[in-house]
Amino acid sequence: MSDENTRGNVPVGAGGSGQGRPSSRTRGTRTGYGTGTGRGTTRRKEAERPRALTWFALVDVAALGVMLGAVAVGFGPVWGSLGYVLPTLGGAVVGLLVAWVGAWRRFPAVTVTALAVLGYLLFGGALALPHTTVAGVVPTLDTLRDLLLGSVEGWKQFVTTVPPMRSFPDLAVVPFLLMLLVALIAGTISWRAKHAVWAVVPVIAGLVAVILLGTLDAALPVVQGLVIAIAALLWGAVRVMEARVGTHSISTEASREATRRLRWYRIRTGAVILGVAALAAGFTAPILMPDQPRTVLRETIVPPFNIHQFTSPLVAFRHYAKDAREDELFTVSDLPEGGRVRLATLDEYDGVVFDASGDGGDTGVYTRVGEQIATSLEGTPTPIDVTVTGYSGVWVPEIGNLTGVEWTGPNAEAQTDGTYYNSTTRTALTTAGIKPGDTYRLSTLVTENPDEETLKKGTILEADLPETDASAMPPGLPAKSTQFTGEETDPATKLFLIRDALQSSGVLSSGLDGEVPSRPGHSAERIDTLVEEEKMVGDDEQFAVALALMARQSGIPARVVMGFYPDKDSKYEEGEPWTVLGSDVHAWIEVPFEGHGWVPVDAVPEEKPQIQPEPKSQEVPKPPVLQEPEPPEEPEKAKAGSVEDDEKDDAENDLFDWGLLGVILLAVGIPLLLIAGPIVAILAYKARRRALRRSAEQLADRVSGGWHEVVDVVTDLGTTVPRGATRRESAGVIAGAHQVPSTLMLAHRADATVFGREQPTPVDVEAFWTEVDELVGGLRSTVSTRRRVRAALSLRSVWARIGGRRGIFAALGGLGSRRTKESR
């Protein structure tokens, strides 16, 4: 039998009476061996050690590692490459390491949290942001800044950015931090909680978080779930078995061998059973699981991106068509056959301008994108290089359906961080802006548009576009639309009837020299003027907007697109790089057709009639005969209060710009208030404090207040008077610092008045305050003007009298109180 008995807690004969029983002094202590379980058994000495230091901790690490690895696999589809492996596994290792150290040293939760933050900052650079570190390891200030910002803002950016995330290396902070937190919580529970099985809860929470942060395309959902379930069940069985075996303190070589055999037998049996169950579940789960897309945050959260902060590019149409007509805007390396360069798709009209909405539905949303953009379209992307020479703005000229944007110019980093794309409207922009000298590469899929005959036989689909308020529509548009379509009911036929009528009745003019005069803009008034004319004069801007609005009046969804394409007057040669000029600007509409998607439809008159000069007359015109003008009639004298006087007064009042006066007052008054406000507040407070002291209810308090006034003035002048000193002691300090002996006499008089048997009279109080004023004036006269000004604005006396006793918050509250009680 071993030297451990089964009833006590110490070896036989140690500290006892020789009967093998422990003494009352040693019973239940931890000297030697641990306490029992209360059932007549004791734990072995190893049970007193932290679990993190036993070999069982390796089993925990293995189980947690397998489960965490299954969770990390979920980042594969959203990342688009194996680049997620390092930050996810690195975060799991850091989290487990911090949890192990905390369990080993038995640190409290606050210390473990501090260690986790330290580990996040020390290892986050090397594992998640190596491009911001020195030599890929040593964190820099940029690393720490990105880690801190990423821990707060990274989650929002992660779910509002179009996958794959490998285009945005800064977002690796999200998987790193998520896995660190999951591993930290799971490891801490495993090594410190009584029931280690609760460690599976944070693992499952981490799996759910990865799903929510991912895409509709799942990684290996069945495999992930089975791996976590099997590992959790086996690990839980091992922990239960260890707990049962560990309750017995008697240990012999035979019992240990039997325990080992029993342990491995149960592990093998459990593994076989769970393996068979996993195979069965793997085959049946795809059949039993509902065929529905899973819920992910990026499909439900609308990015907080306000597209309306950017001006619609359509307002600059006439600038390109007229003023910048010969300017080179940008060069496209390879324009696909029949391709069009899209600047922006506009689907919201408010009566003034056609703008981009991006509110969801068929207007799409603008999400942050990078060098790769996930798309469901099939085909081989075509690379197209764009070099900007004269164009500037936030809207990115692009072609087709983008699958990626790679900025290569001098401002590439900022442009990449601020690139947003609406895959529904195929519109891209960068908040960093584009300017001459910038370059970028488009990866795009270009589809061939059907011909007009196919479209006329096609079916127009419904679309959820922003509705235009009836008051914002051109008044004459509904009648004109009805006139063009007649009794026709087929939407496709109605669309092309309206288009043909606009083309046949239109005169194309951008207001150039030699062309028919044409006003720019596409407001409701301008479009109404266009359609009411017998000959509609305008350019692509007006005709595209008119066609889109007429189509909507007829129940046909339509949106306006502004962009560039080479027409018959362009100098573009197919197969050569295309240098886009301002004259290549165009506007058209898009309508959704079944089987083809949004298809472009043009409504531009083909002819450009020139202004023909009037024929000169052969006859010499006779000079006009000048007739004597009739003298004007005398206007009647306006009576007082007449309409003429009112109009005259209004005209005179209009000469004065009240709005400008308000702006000037705000521009001058606010800075003055910010500067003079604190000064006035301090001076007012001190004046109020002096007045309250001089008008106290009790006459003795007025005398005491006079002495406090002297002490406060001296304190503001820079002399520190010890708090708690008597008046005579304070007077000695003041007299020594300022060489004013009369201070001692004033202090004696104040003591005699305050502590005397008789109450002072009002005459005594006035005389005392007269001496106070003379003393204060003398003290101020001994210092420079600059020091007097500083003393008047100083708050030292306030903090010394109020804050010194009750703290800074009480002092701040005391500044606004009606009166602060002072001791005598």
C-alpha positions in Angstrom: 0.0 0.0 0.0 1.3 3.5 -0.7 2.2 6.0 1.9 -1.1 7.9 1.3 -4.0 6.9 3.4 -7.5 7.1 2.3 -8.9 9.1 5.2 -6.5 11.9 6.0 -4.6 14.5 4.1 -1.0 13.8 5.2 1.3 10.8 5.0 1.1 8.3 7.9 3.0 9.5 11.0 3.5 13.0 9.7 2.3 15.6 12.2 0.0 13.1 13.9 -0.1 11.1 17.2 1.3 7.9 15.7 -2.1 6.3 15.0 -2.0 7.3 11.4 -4.6 10.0 11.8 -3.8 13.6 11.1 -4.0 16.1 13.9 -6.6 18.8 14.1 -3.9 21.3 13.2 -3.0 19.7 9.9 -6.4 18.2 8.9 -7.8 19.8 5.8 -4.6 21.8 5.0 -2.7 21.7 1.8 0.6 20.6 3.4 1.7 17.5 1.5 -1.4 16.5 -0.4 -4.7 18.1 -1.4 -8.0 17.8 0.3 -10.4 15.1 -0.7 -13.7 15.2 -2.3 -15.7 14.6 0.7 -16.4 10.9 -0.1 -13.5 9.4 1.8 -11.0 9.9 -1.1 -8.2 12.4 -1.7 -6.7 13.9 -4.8 -3.1 13.3 -5.7 -0.5 16.0 -5.4 -0.7 16.7 -9.2 -4.3 17.8 -8.8 -3.2 20.9 -6.9 -1.2 22.2 -9.9 -3.0 24.5 -12.4 -4.4 22.4 -15.2 -2.4 24.6 -17.7 0.8 23.0 -16.3 -0.4 19.4 -16.7 -0.1 17.2 -19.7 -3.9 17.3 -20.0 -3.4 20.9 -21.2 -2.0 19.5 -24.4 -5.3 17.6 -25.0 -7.2 20.9 -24.5 -4.9 22.7 -26.9 -5.4 20.0 -29.6 -9.2 20.0 -29.2 -9.4 23.8 -29.3 -7.0 24.0 -32.2 -9.1 21.6 -34.3 -12.3 23.5 -33.5 -10.7 27.0 -34.1 -9.2 25.7 -37.4 -12.7 24.7 -38.5 -14.0 28.2 -37.7 -11.2 29.9 -39.5 -11.9 28.0 -42.8 -15.1 30.0 -43.1 -13.1 33.1 -44.1 -11.9 31.4 -47.3 -14.7 32.5 -49.7 -14.8 36.1 -48.5 -11.1 36.5 -48.6 -10.6 34.9 -52.0 -7.2 33.4 -51.3 -5.2 31.7 -48.6 -4.1 35.1 -47.3 -6.5 34.7 -44.4 -4.6 31.7 -42.9 -1.8 33.7 -41.3 -4.0 36.3 -39.5 -6.6 33.8 -38.4 -4.3 31.1 -37.1 -2.0 33.8 -35.7 -4.9 35.3 -33.8 -5.9 31.9 -32.4 -2.3 31.2 -31.2 -2.0 34.6 -29.5 -5.4 34.1 -27.8 -4.6 30.6 -26.6 -1.2 31.8 -25.4 -2.6 34.7 -23.3 -5.3 32.4 -21.9 -2.6 29.8 -20.9 -0.5 32.4 -19.2 -3.5 33.8 -17.3 -4.4 30.3 -16.2 -0.9 29.4 -15.2 -0.3 32.6 -13.1 -4.0 32.7 -12.0 -4.3 36.3 -13.2 -7.5 38.2 -12.6 -9.7 39.1 -15.6 -8.4 42.7 -15.7 -4.8 41.5 -16.1 -5.7 38.9 -18.7 -7.5 41.6 -20.7 -4.5 43.9 -20.5 -2.3 41.0 -21.7 -4.7 40.4 -24.6 -4.5 44.0 -25.7 -0.7 44.0 -25.4 -0.6 40.8 -27.5 -2.9 42.3 -30.1 -0.7 45.4 -30.5 2.6 43.5 -30.4 1.7 40.6 -32.8 -1.0 42.3 -34.9 1.5 44.0 -37.2 3.4 40.8 -38.1 0.3 38.6 -38.4 -2.3 41.0 -39.9 -0.5 44.1 -41.2 3.0 43.1 -42.2 3.1 45.8 -44.9 3.0 48.5 -42.2 5.8 47.1 -40.1 9.6 47.2 -40.2 11.0 44.1 -41.8 7.5 42.6 -41.5 7.8 42.2 -37.7 8.5 45.4 -35.8 5.3 47.5 -35.4 5.4 51.2 -36.3 3.1 54.1 -35.4 1.1 53.3 -38.6 0.7 49.7 -37.4 -0.6 50.8 -34.0 -2.9 53.3 -35.6 -4.3 50.8 -38.1 -4.8 48.2 -35.3 -6.6 50.6 -33.0 -8.9 51.9 -35.8 -9.4 48.5 -37.3 -10.7 47.1 -34.0 -13.5 49.7 -34.1 -14.1 50.6 -37.7 -12.9 47.4 -39.4 -16.1 45.5 -38.8 -18.2 48.0 -40.7 -15.7 48.2 -43.5 -15.5 44.4 -43.7 -19.2 43.9 -44.3 -19.6 46.9 -46.6 -16.8 46.0 -48.9 -17.3 43.8 -52.0 -15.3 40.6 -51.8 -12.6 39.3 -52.2 -11.0 40.9 -49.2 -7.5 40.1 -50.4 -7.6 43.4 -52.3 -7.8 45.2 -48.9 -4.9 43.9 -46.7 -5.8 46.4 -43.9 -9.0 44.4 -43.3 -7.0 41.4 -42.1 -7.3 43.0 -38.7 -10.9 41.7 -38.5 -10.2 37.9 -38.8 -7.1 38.3 -36.6 -9.0 40.0 -33.8 -12.0 37.7 -34.0 -10.0 34.6 -33.7 -7.9 36.1 -30.9 -11.1 36.8 -28.9 -12.6 33.4 -29.5 -9.4 31.6 -28.6 -8.9 33.7 -25.5 -12.4 33.1 -24.1 -12.4 29.4 -25.0 -8.9 28.8 -23.6 -9.7 30.7 -20.4 -12.9 28.6 -19.8 -11.1 25.4 -20.6 -8.2 25.9 -18.2 -10.0 27.8 -15.4 -13.7 26.9 -15.4 -15.2 24.0 -13.4 -17.1 22.8 -16.4 -14.7 23.0 -19.4 -17.5 22.0 -21.8 -18.7 25.7 -21.8 -15.6 26.5 -23.9 -17.5 25.2 -26.9 -19.9 28.1 -26.7 -17.4 30.8 -27.8 -16.3 28.5 -30.6 -19.8 28.2 -31.9 -20.2 32.0 -31.5 -17.1 32.5 -33.5 -18.5 30.2 -36.2 -21.7 32.2 -36.4 -19.7 35.5 -36.6 -17.6 34.1 -39.5 -20.8 33.2 -41.3 -22.3 36.6 -40.8 -19.1 38.3 -42.0 -18.8 36.0 -45.0 -20.6 35.8 -48.3 -23.6 33.8 -49.7 -21.0 31.3 -50.9 -20.3 29.0 -48.0 -16.9 27.4 -47.4 -17.5 23.9 -46.1 -20.5 24.3 -43.8 -21.2 20.6 -43.3 -17.5 19.7 -42.8 -17.1 22.7 -40.4 -20.0 21.7 -38.3 -19.1 18.0 -38.1 -15.5 18.7 -37.2 -16.5 21.0 -34.4 -19.2 18.6 -33.2 -16.9 15.6 -33.2 -14.0 17.4 -31.6 -16.3 18.9 -28.9 -17.9 15.5 -28.1 -14.5 13.6 -27.9 -13.0 16.4 -25.8 -15.9 16.5 -23.5 -15.8 12.7 -23.0 -12.1 12.8 -22.2 -12.6 15.6 -19.7 -15.4 13.7 -17.9 -13.3 10.5 -17.8 -10.4 12.4 -16.4 -12.6 13.9 -13.7 -13.8 10.5 -12.6 -10.4 8.9 -12.6 -8.8 11.9 -10.8 -11.1 11.5 -7.7 -9.1 8.5 -6.5 -5.9 9.0 -4.6 -4.6 5.4 -4.5 -2.3 4.9 -7.4 -0.3 1.8 -8.2 1.4 0.7 -11.4 -1.4 -1.7 -12.1 -4.1 0.8 -11.6 -2.4 3.4 -13.7 -2.0 0.8 -16.5 -5.6 -0.1 -16.2 -6.6 3.5 -16.3 -4.6 4.1 -19.5 -6.2 1.1 -21.2 -9.6 2.2 -20.2 -8.9 5.8 -21.4 -7.7 4.7 -24.9 -10.5 2.2 -25.2 -13.1 4.8 -24.6 -11.4 7.3 -26.9 -11.2 4.7 -29.8 -14.8 3.6 -29.3 -16.1 7.2 -29.2 -14.0 8.1 -32.2 -15.4 5.2 -34.2 -19.0 5.9 -33.2 -18.6 9.6 -34.0 -16.8 8.9 -37.3 -19.7 6.7 -38.5 -22.2 9.3 -37.4 -20.2 12.0 -39.2 -20.2 10.0 -42.5 -23.9 9.5 -42.2 -24.5 13.2 -41.5 -22.2 14.2 -44.4 -24.2 12.2 -46.9 -27.7 13.1 -45.5 -27.1 16.7 -44.5 -27.1 18.2 -48.1 -30.4 16.4 -48.7 -32.1 17.4 -45.5 -30.8 21.0 -45.4 -33.2 23.6 -46.9 -32.1 25.0 -50.3 -32.1 28.6 -49.2 -29.3 31.2 -49.1 -27.8 31.8 -45.7 -28.0 35.1 -44.0 -24.9 37.3 -44.1 -24.5 40.9 -42.9 -23.2 42.3 -46.2 -26.5 41.4 -47.9 -28.7 43.1 -45.3 -26.6 46.1 -44.2 -26.8 49.0 -46.5 -23.4 50.8 -46.5 -23.5 54.3 -44.9 -22.3 55.9 -48.1 -24.1 59.1 -49.2 -23.9 59.3 -53.0 -25.8 62.6 -53.0 -22.7 64.4 -51.7 -21.3 64.2 -55.2 -22.8 66.4 -58.0 -24.5 64.6 -60.9 -22.1 64.5 -63.9 -25.0 65.3 -66.2 -24.9 69.0 -65.2 -21.5 69.3 -66.9 -22.7 67.8 -70.1 -22.7 71.0 -72.1 -19.3 71.9 -70.7 -17.8 68.8 -72.4 -19.9 69.2 -75.5 -19.1 72.9 -76.0 -16.3 74.4 -73.9 -14.0 71.3 -73.7 -15.0 70.0 -77.1 -11.4 69.7 -78.4 -9.8 68.8 -75.0 -8.2 65.4 -74.6 -9.9 63.8 -71.5 -8.4 60.3 -71.2 -7.1 57.5 -73.3 -8.5 54.0 -73.4 -6.0 51.3 -74.4 -8.6 48.9 -76.0 -12.2 49.8 -76.6 -14.3 46.7 -77.2 -16.4 46.6 -80.4 -19.5 48.6 -79.8 -18.3 49.5 -76.3 -19.3 52.6 -74.4 -17.4 54.3 -71.6 -19.8 54.8 -68.8 -19.4 57.8 -66.4 -22.5 57.4 -64.3 -26.0 55.9 -64.3 -28.7 58.3 -63.1 -32.0 57.0 -62.0 -33.5 59.7 -59.7 -35.2 62.9 -61.0 -36.3 65.8 -58.8 -37.4 68.3 -61.4 -34.0 70.0 -61.4 -31.4 67.3 -62.1 -31.1 63.6 -62.8 -29.0 62.0 -60.1 -27.8 58.7 -58.9 -29.7 57.3 -55.9 -28.1 54.0 -54.8 -30.9 53.2 -52.4 -31.1 49.5 -53.1 -33.4 47.4 -55.3 -32.9 48.1 -58.9 -30.9 51.2 -58.1 -28.2 49.1 -56.3 -25.9 50.2 -53.6 -22.4 51.6 -53.6 -19.9 49.3 -51.9 -16.2 49.6 -51.4 -14.3 47.5 -54.0 -10.7 46.7 -54.8 -8.5 45.0 -57.4 -11.0 42.2 -57.6 -14.8 42.4 -57.6 -16.9 39.3 -57.2 -19.5 38.8 -59.9 -22.0 36.1 -60.9 -21.5 36.8 -64.7 -19.5 34.3 -66.7 -16.7 35.1 -69.1 -13.1 36.0 -69.3 -12.4 39.5 -68.0 -10.7 41.9 -70.4 -7.9 44.2 -69.0 -8.3 47.9 -70.2 -5.8 50.6 -69.2 -6.9 54.1 -68.8 -4.6 57.2 -68.7 -6.2 60.4 -67.6 -5.0 63.6 -69.4 -7.7 66.3 -69.0 -10.5 64.7 -67.1 -11.1 65.5 -63.4 -13.9 64.4 -61.0 -14.9 61.6 -58.7 -16.8 59.5 -61.3 -14.6 56.8 -62.8 -14.8 56.2 -66.5 -15.4 52.5 -67.0 -16.6 49.9 -69.5 -18.9 46.9 -69.1 -19.3 45.0 -65.9 -16.3 45.5 -63.7 -14.5 42.6 -62.0 -11.7 44.8 -60.6 -10.1 48.2 -60.5 -6.3 48.6 -60.0 -5.0 52.1 -59.5 -1.4 52.7 -60.6 -1.0 56.4 -60.5 0.7 58.7 -58.0 -2.5 58.8 -55.8 -3.1 55.1 -56.0 -3.3 54.3 -52.3 -6.0 57.0 -51.6 -7.9 56.1 -54.7 -8.0 52.4 -53.8 -9.2 53.1 -50.3 -12.0 55.3 -51.6 -13.2 53.3 -54.6 -16.9 52.4 -54.6 -18.9 50.4 -57.2 -22.6 49.9 -57.9 -22.8 46.5 -59.7 -26.5 47.1 -60.5 -26.0 50.4 -62.3 -22.4 49.6 -63.3 -21.2 53.0 -61.9 -17.8 53.5 -60.1 -16.4 56.4 -58.3 -13.5 57.2 -56.0 -13.8 59.7 -53.1 -10.1 60.6 -53.6 -11.0 62.0 -57.1 -9.3 61.7 -60.4 -7.1 64.2 -62.0 -4.7 64.5 -65.0 -1.8 62.1 -64.6 -3.7 59.3 -62.9 -3.7 55.8 -64.4 -5.7 52.7 -63.6 -6.5 49.3 -65.1 -10.0 48.0 -65.4 -10.9 44.3 -65.4 -14.2 44.1 -67.2 -16.7 41.8 -68.8 -18.3 43.2 -71.9 -21.5 41.7 -73.3 -22.9 42.3 -76.8 -26.1 44.3 -76.9 -29.0 42.9 -79.0 -30.1 44.8 -82.2 -33.1 47.0 -82.4 -35.3 44.5 -84.2 -34.8 42.0 -81.3 -35.6 44.6 -78.7 -38.8 45.6 -80.5 -40.0 42.0 -80.2 -38.7 41.7 -76.6 -40.4 42.0 -73.2 -39.6 44.9 -70.9 -39.3 43.9 -67.3 -40.5 45.8 -64.3 -37.9 47.6 -62.1 -37.9 49.3 -58.8 -36.7 52.8 -59.6 -37.2 56.0 -57.5 -40.5 57.7 -58.2 -40.6 61.3 -59.4 -43.1 63.6 -57.7 -45.8 64.7 -60.0 -45.0 68.4 -59.2 -41.5 67.8 -60.4 -42.5 66.5 -63.8 -42.6 68.8 -66.9 -46.3 69.8 -67.2 -46.6 69.1 -70.9 -44.9 65.8 -70.8 -47.9 63.4 -70.2 -49.9 64.8 -73.0 -46.9 64.6 -75.4 -46.2 61.1 -74.4 -49.8 60.1 -75.0 -49.7 61.9 -78.4 -46.6 59.9 -79.4 -47.9 56.4 -78.3 -51.6 56.7 -79.3 -53.6 53.6 -78.5 -50.5 51.3 -78.3 -50.3 49.0 -75.3 -47.1 47.0 -75.8 -44.4 48.6 -73.7 -41.6 47.9 -76.2 -43.5 49.3 -79.1 -44.5 52.4 -77.0 -40.8 52.9 -76.2 -39.7 53.0 -79.8 -42.6 55.1 -80.9 -41.6 57.8 -78.4 -38.0 57.5 -79.5 -38.8 57.8 -83.2 -41.0 60.8 -82.6 -38.2 62.6 -80.7 -35.7 61.9 -83.4 -38.0 63.0 -86.2 -39.1 66.2 -84.5 -35.7 67.0 -83.0 -32.9 69.3 -84.0 -29.5 68.4 -82.5 -27.7 71.5 -81.2 -25.2 72.1 -78.4 -25.2 75.9 -79.0 -22.0 75.9 -81.0 -21.2 78.5 -83.6 -23.3 78.0 -86.7 -25.9 75.8 -84.9 -29.4 76.6 -83.8 -29.4 78.3 -80.4 -29.9 75.8 -77.6 -30.1 76.2 -73.9 -28.2 73.7 -71.6 -29.7 72.0 -68.6 -32.4 69.4 -68.1 -34.7 70.9 -65.5 -38.5 70.4 -65.7 -38.9 73.9 -67.3 -36.2 73.1 -69.9 -37.7 69.7 -70.9 -41.2 71.2 -71.0 -39.9 73.9 -73.4 -38.2 71.2 -75.5 -41.3 69.1 -76.0 -43.7 72.0 -76.6 -41.7 73.3 -79.5 -42.6 72.3 -83.0 -38.9 71.7 -83.7 -37.3 70.3 -80.5 -33.9 71.9 -80.2 -31.4 70.3 -77.8 -28.6 67.8 -77.5 -28.1 64.4 -75.9 -28.7 65.8 -72.5 -32.2 67.1 -73.2 -33.3 64.2 -75.5 -32.2 61.5 -73.1 -33.9 63.0 -70.2 -37.1 63.6 -72.2 -37.1 60.0 -73.5 -36.6 58.6 -69.9 -39.4 60.7 -68.4 -41.8 60.0 -71.2 -41.0 56.3 -70.9 -41.8 56.4 -67.2 -45.0 58.2 -67.9 -45.9 55.3 -70.1 -45.1 52.8 -67.4 -41.7 51.8 -68.8 -38.7 51.8 -66.3 -35.9 53.9 -67.7 -32.7 55.5 -66.4 -30.3 58.0 -67.9 -26.6 57.2 -68.6 -23.9 59.7 -69.3 -20.7 58.6 -70.9 -18.6 58.6 -74.1 -18.6 56.6 -77.3 -17.2 57.4 -80.8 -19.8 58.5 -83.3 -19.5 59.0 -87.0 -17.6 62.3 -86.6 -15.0 60.8 -84.2 -11.4 60.2 -85.3 -11.3 56.8 -83.5 -9.8 53.9 -85.5 -10.9 50.5 -84.3 -8.0 48.5 -82.8 -6.1 51.6 -81.8 -6.0 53.3 -78.4 -8.9 55.8 -78.2 -8.2 59.3 -77.0 -11.5 60.6 -75.7 -12.3 64.2 -76.5 -15.0 66.4 -75.0 -17.0 66.1 -78.2 -17.3 62.4 -77.7 -19.7 62.9 -74.7 -23.1 61.4 -75.0 -26.2 60.6 -73.0 -28.6 57.7 -73.5 -31.2 55.8 -71.6 -31.3 52.1 -70.4 -34.4 49.9 -70.3 -34.5 46.4 -68.8 -35.3 43.7 -71.3 -36.0 40.1 -70.5 -32.9 37.9 -71.3 -30.7 40.9 -72.0 -30.7 43.1 -68.8 -30.4 46.8 -69.1 -30.0 47.7 -72.7 -29.0 51.2 -74.1 -31.4 53.1 -76.3 -30.4 56.3 -78.0 -32.8 59.2 -78.8 -30.5 61.6 -80.7 -31.6 63.3 -84.0 -29.1 62.3 -86.7 -29.1 65.7 -88.5 -27.5 68.9 -87.3 -29.1 71.7 -89.3 -26.9 74.7 -89.7 -28.2 78.3 -89.5 -28.5 79.5 -93.1 -27.6 83.1 -93.6 -30.4 85.3 -95.0 -30.0 86.4 -98.7 -28.8 89.9 -99.1 -31.2 92.3 -100.9 -29.9 93.9 -104.1 -31.7 97.2 -103.4 -30.1 99.8 -101.3 -32.4 100.5 -98.4 -33.7 104.0 -98.0 -32.7 105.8 -94.8 -35.4 105.8 -92.2 -37.4 109.0 -91.6 -37.0 110.2 -88.1 -40.2 111.5 -86.5 -40.5 113.9 -83.7 -41.3 111.8 -80.5 -44.3 112.7 -78.6 -43.7 114.3 -75.2 -44.4 111.9 -72.3 -47.4 112.5 -70.2 -47.1 113.9 -66.7 -47.4 111.0 -64.3 -50.0 111.5 -61.6 -48.6 112.3 -58.2 -48.6 109.2 -56.1 -50.6 109.4 -52.9 -49.1 108.5 -49.6 -49.5 104.8 -48.9 -50.0 103.9 -52.6 -48.7 100.8 -54.3 -46.0 102.9 -56.1 -44.6 104.1 -52.7 -44.6 100.6 -51.4 -42.7 99.3 -54.4 -40.2 102.1 -54.1 -39.7 101.3 -50.4 -39.2 97.7 -51.2 -36.7 98.5 -53.9 -34.8 100.7 -51.4 -34.9 97.9 -48.8 -33.6 95.4 -51.3 -30.5 97.5 -51.7 -29.4 96.5 -48.2 -28.3 92.9 -47.9 -29.5 91.7 -44.6 -28.2 88.2 -45.2 -24.7 89.6 -45.7 -25.0 91.5 -42.5 -26.0 88.3 -40.6 -23.0 86.4 -42.1 -20.7 89.3 -41.0 -22.1 89.4 -37.5 -21.7 85.6 -37.2 -18.2 85.6 -38.6 -17.1 88.4 -36.2 -19.4 87.7 -33.2 -18.6 84.0 -32.8 -14.8 84.5 -32.5 -15.3 87.4 -30.2 -17.6 85.4 -28.1 -15.1 82.5 -27.9 -12.3 84.9 -26.9 -14.1 87.4 -24.7 -16.6 85.0 -23.2 -14.2 83.4 -20.7 -12.7 86.7 -19.8 -16.0 88.3 -19.1 -17.1 85.2 -17.1 -14.1 85.3 -14.9 -14.3 89.1 -14.2 -18.1 88.8 -13.5 -17.5 85.9 -11.1 -14.9 87.8 -9.1 -17.1 90.9 -9.0 -20.0 88.9 -7.8 -17.9 87.2 -5.2 -16.7 90.5 -3.8 -20.3 91.9 -3.8 -21.6 88.9 -1.9 -18.8 89.2 0.7 -19.5 92.9 1.2 -23.2 92.4 1.5 -23.3 89.3 3.7 -26.3 89.0 6.1 -24.2 89.1 9.3 -21.8 92.0 9.8 -19.1 89.8 11.1 -19.2 87.8 7.9 -18.7 91.0 6.0 -15.4 91.6 7.9 -14.4 88.0 7.4 -15.2 88.4 3.7 -13.0 91.5 3.5 -10.0 89.5 4.8 -10.8 86.7 2.3 -10.8 89.3 -0.4 -7.2 90.3 0.5 -6.1 86.6 0.6 -7.6 85.9 -2.8 -6.0 89.0 -4.4 -2.6 87.9 -3.1 -3.2 84.4 -4.3 -4.0 85.6 -7.8 -0.9 87.7 -7.8 1.1 84.5 -7.3 1.8 84.3 -3.6 0.8 81.0 -2.0 -1.0 81.4 1.3 -1.0 78.1 3.3 -4.4 76.6 3.5 -5.6 76.4 7.1 -3.3 79.2 8.3 -4.7 81.8 10.7 -5.2 85.4 9.7 -2.1 86.5 11.6 0.0 83.7 10.0 -1.4 84.6 6.5 -0.7 88.2 7.2 2.9 87.4 8.0 3.3 85.5 4.7 1.7 88.4 2.7 3.8 91.1 4.5 7.0 89.2 3.9 6.3 88.6 0.2 5.0 92.1 -0.7 6.6 94.2 2.0 3.3 95.6 3.2 3.3 95.8 7.1 -0.2 97.1 7.3 -1.4 93.6 6.5 -0.6 92.5 10.1 -2.7 95.3 11.5 -5.6 94.5 9.3 -5.4 90.8 10.4 -5.4 91.8 14.1 -8.4 94.0 13.5 -10.3 91.3 11.7 -9.7 88.8 14.5 -10.8 91.3 17.1 -14.0 92.2 15.2 -15.0 88.6 14.3 -14.2 87.0 17.6 -15.1 89.9 19.9 -18.0 89.9 22.3 -19.8 92.8 20.6 -21.2 92.8 17.1 -19.5 95.3 14.8 -21.5 98.2 13.5 -22.1 99.1 9.9 -19.7 102.0 10.3 -17.0 99.6 11.5 -17.6 97.3 8.5 -17.3 100.2 6.1 -14.1 101.4 7.7 -12.7 97.9 7.5 -13.5 97.5 3.8 -12.0 100.9 3.2 -8.7 99.6 4.6 -9.2 96.4 2.5 -9.5 98.5 -0.7 -6.4 100.6 0.2 -4.4 97.4 1.0 -5.5 95.7 -2.2 -4.7 98.8 -4.2 -1.3 99.0 -2.6 -0.6 95.3 -3.3 -1.5 95.7 -7.0 0.5 98.9 -7.4 3.7 97.0 -6.5 3.5 94.7 -9.5 3.7 95.3 -13.2 0.7 96.0 -15.4 1.1 92.6 -17.1 1.1 90.9 -13.8 -2.0 92.8 -12.7 -3.9 91.7 -15.8 -2.8 88.1 -15.3 -4.0 88.3 -11.7 -7.4 89.7 -12.7 -7.9 86.7 -15.1 -6.4 84.1 -12.8 -8.4 81.3 -11.2 -5.8 80.4 -8.6 -7.9 81.8 -5.8 -10.9 79.9 -7.0 -9.1 76.5 -7.0 -7.4 77.3 -3.8 -10.6 78.2 -1.9 -13.1 75.8 -3.5 -11.2 73.1 -5.3 -8.6 72.6 -2.7 -11.1 71.4 -0.2 -13.6 69.4 -2.3 -11.9 68.5 -5.5 -12.0 69.8 -9.1 -15.6 68.7 -9.8 -16.9 70.4 -6.7 -15.0 73.5 -7.8 -16.6 73.5 -11.2 -20.0 73.2 -9.5 -19.1 75.9 -7.1 -18.4 78.4 -9.9 -22.1 78.3 -10.8 -23.6 78.3 -7.4 -25.2 81.3 -5.8 -22.8 81.6 -2.9 -20.0 79.6 -1.5 -19.9 79.6 2.3 -16.5 80.6 3.7 -15.2 80.0 7.2 -14.5 83.0 9.4 
